[in-house]
Amino acid sequence: MSLAVKTGSLQSNLYGQFVNPQWVKLLDVLQMNLDYRVCRDAELRTADGRTIIDFNSGYCVHNIGHNHPQVVTALTQEIDAAGPAMLQNHASESAGMLAARLCGLAGGGLTKTFFASSGSEGVEAAIKFARAHTKRAGILHAAGGFHGLTCGALSLMSDAFWTDGFGPLLPDTAAVPFGDIAALERLLATRSFAAFIVEPVQAEAGVVVPSAEYLPAAQALCRRHGTLFVLDEVQTGLFRTGRFLAAHHFAVEPDIVVLAKALSGGLIPCSAVLMTERVYASVFSSLRRAIIHSSTFGENGLAMRAGLATLDVLEDERLGERAIRAGQRLQRGLAKRLAGYEMVRDIRGLGLLNAVEFGAPRSLRLRVPYETLAALHPAAFGQILVMRLLRDHGFLSQVCGNNFTVLKVAPPLTVTDAQLDGFVAALGEVVEGMHKSAEFWSHALGIARRALTGI
């Protein structure tokens, strides 16, 4: 099935003029500049009548699908009630209700919640709270992680693509290889680090799932050396991997957990920082310090109501169980369909956070165009793959932000079996084309050159 993509509908509008013209140009070059009008579950309807299936979920925002009617109804009712959405000087009942449910689902001694508006803001809060609790300055993080693009969170990113041009960043930070317990122990033994902040599954590094032993060992080392064990579950939380927290797969009990993205159904910005009583008491330690850290929109009525409704949907529709079953079906299908192709290096994941890793081909016939494309830009191959899936098959996807040769596969947890099977078939056709068709490479090289030259 071929879907001819019309471009040029957005580059002359106000977005291109006043927001980000370079983004519009890039979408045009990649033939991904679509005019989406109606979005439900995993289906995205365009102005010209096509249906695109979302296998990116807004980077794991839409766990319950797009515009879930139960969340939309909850928000409508909250607006109609004309309640204290942003009163600030009151104790929000809905914030208390949402905090109680989040702490109950998270378990493990997490009994207090701080609300903010984004994952990055949540990481910033975790940095402050860890320093306040330990009286140490250093923050340790895992290489390849993605924690956000504000300056503090950016300081915990090891990829120069994100950090170049924005320094100097936060001092007293250090990276340790993900999964390397010996390296982690050497740094923690200095007793200079307030926190070790790590994703339980590294999403943007290529959906890297650690060994069963890594996170428990890391937690034990943190406890031994007085460092807080902080999990960034911004992408992995809210049943994305099948459990409420990815941490639950590994039987660990962190001191702080950062949640965001899927927390409010993809409709209202919302994040939550869950913490133990001890960490909380180090920050909000007296009446004088009752407002020592806050976020303007952190407890707004719409976000809290959306969060409560989202948890209802996740639990009532048993979407964690669905994520496990669907993820298994997806991995089995991909493994069978992509077997034997030399550029496919690995298929991995947990629940509905999955990845297909590609690599340089061994055969000279394919290696020459592959290396030519890579020389133009390291992300060129991955973006051509994404473009082909969208243009030719109607599946929206994306490569990992810190590993451009890994295709992230993360549909809404409401995805149907038919949509999963359709994606497997579509990716199979694209992979077959890159191995057997000279046209794939000539077209890819042309697109990459246009993207670089801006022509």
C-alpha positions in Angstrom: 0.0 0.0 0.0 1.4 3.4 -1.0 0.3 6.6 0.6 1.4 9.7 -1.3 2.2 12.4 1.2 1.4 16.0 0.4 3.8 18.5 1.9 3.8 22.2 1.9 0.6 22.7 3.7 2.2 24.0 6.9 5.4 25.7 6.0 3.8 29.0 5.0 1.5 29.2 8.1 2.0 30.9 11.4 3.9 28.0 12.9 6.6 28.2 10.3 6.7 32.0 10.6 6.7 32.4 14.4 7.6 29.1 16.0 10.2 26.8 14.3 10.7 27.2 10.5 13.6 24.6 10.6 11.3 22.0 12.0 8.7 22.6 9.2 11.5 22.4 6.6 12.7 19.1 8.0 9.2 17.6 8.0 8.7 18.7 4.4 12.0 17.1 3.3 11.1 13.8 5.1 7.6 13.9 3.6 6.2 13.8 7.1 4.4 17.1 7.2 0.8 15.8 7.7 -2.2 17.8 8.8 -3.7 15.7 11.6 -7.3 16.5 12.5 -8.9 13.7 14.6 -7.0 11.4 16.9 -8.5 8.4 18.7 -6.8 5.5 20.4 -3.9 4.6 18.0 -5.5 6.1 14.9 -4.6 9.6 13.6 -6.9 10.9 10.9 -5.5 13.5 8.4 -7.2 16.3 6.6 -7.0 14.4 3.3 -8.8 11.4 4.7 -6.0 9.0 5.5 -5.6 7.0 8.8 -2.1 6.8 10.3 -1.5 4.3 13.1 0.6 5.8 15.9 3.5 3.5 17.0 5.3 6.3 18.8 2.7 7.4 21.3 4.1 10.9 21.5 7.3 9.4 23.1 5.2 7.3 25.5 2.7 10.0 26.4 -0.4 8.3 25.0 -0.4 5.1 27.0 -4.2 5.1 27.1 -4.5 6.2 23.5 -5.3 9.6 22.0 -8.2 11.6 23.5 -9.6 8.8 25.7 -13.3 9.7 26.2 -13.2 9.0 29.9 -10.4 11.6 30.4 -12.1 14.1 28.1 -15.3 13.8 30.1 -13.4 14.2 33.4 -11.8 17.4 32.1 -15.1 18.8 30.7 -16.7 18.2 34.1 -13.8 19.9 35.9 -14.1 22.9 33.6 -17.9 23.1 34.0 -17.6 22.9 37.7 -15.7 26.3 37.7 -13.7 25.1 40.7 -10.3 26.4 42.0 -8.2 25.4 39.1 -5.2 27.7 39.9 -6.0 29.2 43.3 -2.6 28.3 44.7 -3.5 29.3 48.3 -5.4 26.2 49.2 -4.9 22.5 49.8 -6.1 20.8 46.6 -8.4 17.8 47.3 -7.8 16.3 43.9 -4.0 16.6 44.3 -4.3 14.7 47.6 -6.4 12.0 45.9 -4.0 11.6 43.0 -0.9 11.6 45.3 -2.5 8.8 47.4 -3.2 6.7 44.4 0.2 7.1 42.9 2.0 6.3 46.1 -0.2 3.3 46.6 0.5 1.9 43.2 4.2 2.6 43.5 4.6 1.2 47.0 8.0 0.5 48.4 8.1 3.3 51.0 7.1 6.1 48.5 4.6 8.1 50.5 4.9 11.7 49.5 4.4 13.4 46.1 5.5 16.7 44.5 3.6 17.7 41.4 5.1 19.7 38.5 4.4 20.0 34.7 7.1 18.0 32.9 9.6 15.2 33.2 12.4 17.7 33.0 11.0 19.7 35.9 10.6 16.5 37.9 14.2 15.7 37.4 15.2 19.2 38.5 13.2 18.6 41.7 14.9 15.3 42.2 18.3 16.9 42.0 17.3 19.6 44.6 15.7 17.1 47.0 18.7 14.7 46.8 21.1 17.5 47.6 18.9 18.8 50.4 18.7 15.3 52.0 22.3 14.2 51.6 24.1 17.6 51.9 26.2 16.5 48.9 26.6 18.3 45.6 27.4 15.5 43.1 24.8 13.8 40.9 25.7 10.5 39.2 23.9 9.3 36.1 24.1 6.5 33.5 25.7 7.2 30.2 23.2 7.1 27.3 20.3 8.2 29.5 17.8 10.8 28.6 16.5 13.0 31.5 15.3 16.2 29.9 16.5 19.4 28.2 16.4 22.0 31.0 19.9 22.9 32.2 20.0 20.7 35.3 18.5 17.7 33.6 20.7 18.3 30.6 23.7 18.1 32.8 22.8 14.4 33.2 23.0 13.7 29.5 26.2 12.2 28.1 25.4 12.7 24.4 27.1 15.8 23.0 24.2 16.2 20.4 22.0 17.5 23.2 24.6 19.4 25.3 26.8 21.2 22.8 26.4 25.0 22.9 24.5 25.1 26.2 27.4 25.1 28.7 28.6 25.5 31.2 26.1 23.0 32.7 25.7 21.8 36.3 29.0 21.0 37.9 29.7 18.0 40.1 28.0 15.5 37.7 29.5 12.3 36.4 28.4 9.5 34.1 28.9 5.8 34.6 28.3 3.1 32.0 24.8 1.6 32.2 24.9 -1.9 33.7 28.5 -1.6 35.0 28.3 -2.3 38.7 32.1 -2.2 39.3 32.3 1.3 37.8 29.3 2.5 39.8 30.9 1.2 43.0 34.1 3.0 42.4 32.3 6.3 42.0 29.9 5.8 44.9 32.7 4.9 47.2 33.9 8.5 47.0 30.8 9.5 49.0 30.5 12.7 47.0 27.2 11.9 45.2 23.8 12.9 46.4 21.9 10.7 43.9 22.3 8.1 41.2 19.6 9.0 38.7 18.9 6.2 36.2 16.2 5.0 33.9 15.3 1.4 34.7 15.1 0.8 30.9 17.1 3.2 28.9 14.5 4.3 26.3 16.4 6.8 24.1 19.7 4.8 24.3 18.0 2.1 22.3 15.5 0.5 24.7 18.3 -1.1 26.7 16.9 -3.5 29.2 19.4 -4.3 32.1 20.2 -7.7 33.5 17.9 -8.8 36.4 20.8 -8.2 38.8 21.8 -4.7 37.8 19.2 -2.4 39.5 19.1 -4.4 42.8 22.9 -4.2 43.0 22.9 -0.5 42.2 20.3 0.1 44.9 22.4 -1.8 47.4 25.5 0.2 46.6 23.6 3.4 46.9 22.3 2.4 50.3 25.8 1.4 51.5 27.4 4.7 50.4 24.6 7.1 51.5 23.5 8.0 47.9 19.8 8.3 47.0 18.6 5.8 44.4 16.5 7.8 41.9 14.5 6.2 39.0 13.5 8.3 36.0 10.3 6.5 35.0 9.1 9.3 32.7 8.9 7.0 29.7 8.8 3.6 31.5 6.1 4.3 34.1 2.3 4.1 34.0 2.2 0.4 32.9 4.3 1.1 29.7 6.4 -2.0 30.4 3.5 -4.0 31.9 4.0 -3.1 35.5 3.0 0.3 37.1 6.7 1.1 37.4 9.4 -0.7 35.4 11.1 -0.9 38.8 8.6 -3.5 39.8 10.1 -5.9 37.3 13.4 -5.7 39.2 12.1 -5.7 42.8 13.8 -2.5 43.8 12.5 0.3 46.1 13.9 3.6 45.0 14.1 6.7 47.2 12.6 8.9 44.5 10.7 8.2 41.3 9.9 10.7 38.6 6.7 10.2 36.6 5.3 12.4 33.7 4.3 11.9 30.0 1.4 9.4 30.3 0.3 10.6 33.7 -2.6 12.8 32.4 -3.7 11.0 29.3 -1.7 13.2 26.9 -4.0 16.1 27.4 -2.6 18.3 30.2 1.0 18.8 31.2 1.6 16.9 34.5 4.5 15.2 36.3 4.9 13.7 39.8 8.0 13.2 41.9 7.3 10.4 44.4 9.6 10.2 47.5 10.1 8.6 50.9 9.2 10.4 54.1 12.8 10.9 54.9 13.5 12.7 51.6 10.4 14.8 51.9 11.3 15.9 55.5 14.6 17.1 54.3 13.0 19.7 52.0 9.6 20.6 53.6 11.0 20.5 57.1 9.2 23.3 58.8 6.4 25.9 58.5 9.0 28.3 57.3 9.9 26.0 54.4 6.4 24.9 53.5 6.7 26.6 50.1 10.5 26.2 49.6 10.0 24.4 46.3 6.9 24.7 44.1 5.7 24.7 40.5 3.1 27.2 39.3 0.9 24.8 37.4 2.0 21.7 39.4 -1.3 21.0 41.2 -3.8 22.7 38.8 -7.2 21.2 38.8 -7.3 20.0 35.2 -4.0 18.1 35.5 -5.0 16.4 38.8 -8.4 15.4 37.4 -6.8 14.1 34.2 -4.3 12.1 36.3 -7.1 10.5 38.3 -9.1 9.6 35.2 -6.0 8.2 33.5 -5.3 5.9 36.4 -9.0 4.8 36.2 -8.6 3.9 32.6 -5.2 2.1 33.1 -6.6 0.0 35.9 -10.2 -0.6 34.7 -9.0 -1.6 31.2 -6.2 -3.7 32.6 -3.7 -2.0 30.3 -0.7 -3.3 32.1 -1.7 -6.9 31.4 -2.5 -5.8 27.8 1.0 -4.3 27.5 2.6 -7.6 28.4 0.5 -9.7 26.1 0.8 -7.2 23.2 4.5 -6.8 23.7 5.0 -10.6 23.5 2.9 -10.8 20.3 4.9 -7.9 18.8 8.3 -9.3 19.6 7.3 -12.8 18.3 6.0 -11.3 15.1 9.1 -9.1 14.5 11.5 -11.9 15.3 9.8 -14.2 12.7 9.3 -11.6 10.0 12.8 -10.0 10.3 14.8 -13.2 10.7 17.7 -13.6 8.3 18.1 -9.9 7.3 21.8 -9.0 7.8 21.1 -5.4 8.9 18.7 -6.4 11.7 20.9 -6.8 14.8 18.5 -7.2 17.6 14.8 -7.1 18.7 14.3 -6.3 22.3 12.0 -4.6 24.8 9.8 -4.9 27.9 6.0 -4.7 27.6 5.1 -2.2 24.9 8.5 -0.4 25.0 10.3 -2.2 22.2 13.1 -1.7 19.7 14.5 -3.0 16.5 18.3 -2.3 16.2 19.9 -2.0 12.8 23.6 -2.1 11.9 26.0 -1.8 9.0 25.6 -4.6 6.5 28.4 -7.1 5.8 27.9 -7.5 2.1 29.7 -4.9 -0.1 26.6 -4.3 -2.2 24.7 -2.9 0.8 27.7 -1.5 2.8 28.7 1.1 0.3 25.3 2.9 0.2 24.8 2.4 3.9 28.1 4.0 4.8 27.6 6.8 2.2 24.3 7.6 3.9 25.8 7.5 7.4 28.6 9.8 6.3 26.0 12.4 5.3 24.4 12.4 8.7 24.3 9.7 11.5 20.5 10.0 11.8 19.9 9.7 8.0 19.3 6.0 7.8 16.9 5.9 10.8 14.9 8.9 9.5 14.6 7.3 6.0 13.3 4.1 7.7 10.7 6.2 9.7 9.7 8.1 6.5 9.1 4.9 4.6 7.0 3.4 7.3 4.8 6.6 7.3 4.7 7.4 3.6 4.3 3.9 2.3 2.4 2.1 5.1 0.8 4.7 7.3 2.7 3.9 10.6 4.1 6.8 12.6 7.3 5.8 14.5 10.6 7.3 15.5 14.2 6.3 16.1 15.7 6.6 19.6 17.1 10.0 20.5 20.5 8.7 21.6 20.9 5.9 19.2 19.8 6.7 15.7 20.1 3.2 14.3 17.4 1.8 16.7 13.7 2.1 15.8 11.6 2.6 18.9 8.3 0.7 18.8 6.0 2.1 21.4 2.3 2.2 20.4 -0.5 3.1 22.8 -1.3 0.3 25.3 -4.8 0.2 23.6 -3.3 -1.0 20.3 -5.2 -3.9 18.6 -3.7 -7.2 17.5 -4.5 -6.2 13.9 -2.5 -3.0 14.2 0.4 -4.9 15.8 0.4 -7.4 12.9 0.0 -4.6 10.4 3.1 -2.9 11.8 5.1 -6.2 11.6 4.1 -6.6 8.0 4.9 -3.0 7.1 8.3 -3.0 8.8 9.0 -6.4 7.1 8.3 -4.8 3.7 10.6 -1.8 4.4 13.4 -4.0 5.6 13.1 -6.3 2.6 13.3 -3.3 0.4 16.5 -2.0 2.0 18.1 -5.4 1.4 16.9 -6.1 -2.1 16.0 -2.8 -3.8 18.6 -0.3 -5.2 15.8 2.3 -5.4 15.6 2.3 -1.6 19.2 3.5 -1.3 19.1 6.0 -4.3 16.0 7.6 -2.9 17.4 7.7 0.6 20.6 9.4 -0.5 18.6 11.9 -2.4 16.4 12.7 0.6 19.5 13.0 2.9 21.3 15.4 0.5 18.2 17.6 0.3 17.9 17.7 4.0 21.5 18.8 4.5 21.4 21.4 1.7 18.0 22.7 2.5 17.0 22.4 -1.1 
